[in-house]
Amino acid sequence: MKTVQISLNSIDKVKSFVNDITKFDNDFDLVSGRYVIDAKSIMGIFSLDLSKPIDLNIHVEDNIDEILTVLDAYIIQ
């Protein structure tokens, strides 16, 4: 598993983020405080406080570089 911090501070960003990660068969979880949400769920994402950075847990074994390349626009460096 790999964890990165992401920012989803607009509705358009949330929509494009979900579209990008649904291309992968891996599991993705968003962790904000004590809440853990399936990152492929738009409704779940909107239940989080999107004004703060969110931890994204990527459950992956092999294609992590490809996933990180696609998610680069959301990752906080």
N, C-alpha and C positions, 0 to 999 in steps of 0.2 A: 504494500500500500504506500502511496505517496500523498503527502499533504502540501497544498499550496494555498496562499491567501489570495482571494479574488475580490473584485469590486463589481457590484451589480447595481449601480446607483441611478438607473433609468429604466423605464418600461421597455424601450427598444433594446437595451443591453440584455435584459432578462430574456426577451423573446429570441434574440440571436444566440445567446448562450445555450438555451434549451435546444434550439435547432442544431447547434454545433455538436453538443454532446450526445444527442439521440442517434447520431451517425455511428456511434461506437456501441459494442455489445457489453462493455464493461459496466460495473456498478459505480455510481458517483453519489456521495453523500455531502450535503452542506451542513456544517456545524456552526451554530451561533448560540453561544451560551450553553444552556442545557438542552437545546433543541437540535435534533438530527432529522434532516429532511432529505427525501429522495431528490437529487438535483435535476432529474428529468421531469419533475412535477412543477408546472408553472404556478398552480394554486399553492403548493407548498412553499415555493420561493417567496411568494407575495405575503406569506404569513410571517416572514422574518423581518428584522430591522435592517433594511437595505442601505441605511445611511452609514453603516460601519462595515469594515472589511469582514469577510466571511471565510471560514476555513473550508476548503474543498478536499475531501478525501477521495482519492482515485484508487479503486481496487483493481490493480492491473499487475500482470506478470511480465508482459513482453513489449508491447508497442507504446511505452510511456513517452518516448521522444515525439512520436507522431501526435499523440494527444496534447502534449505540452505546446507543440507548434500551433495547433488549432486554437488552443485556449490562451495563447500569448496576449491577446488584446484585453483579457479580463484579469490576468495575473498582476498582482502588486509586487513590484521588484523591491 
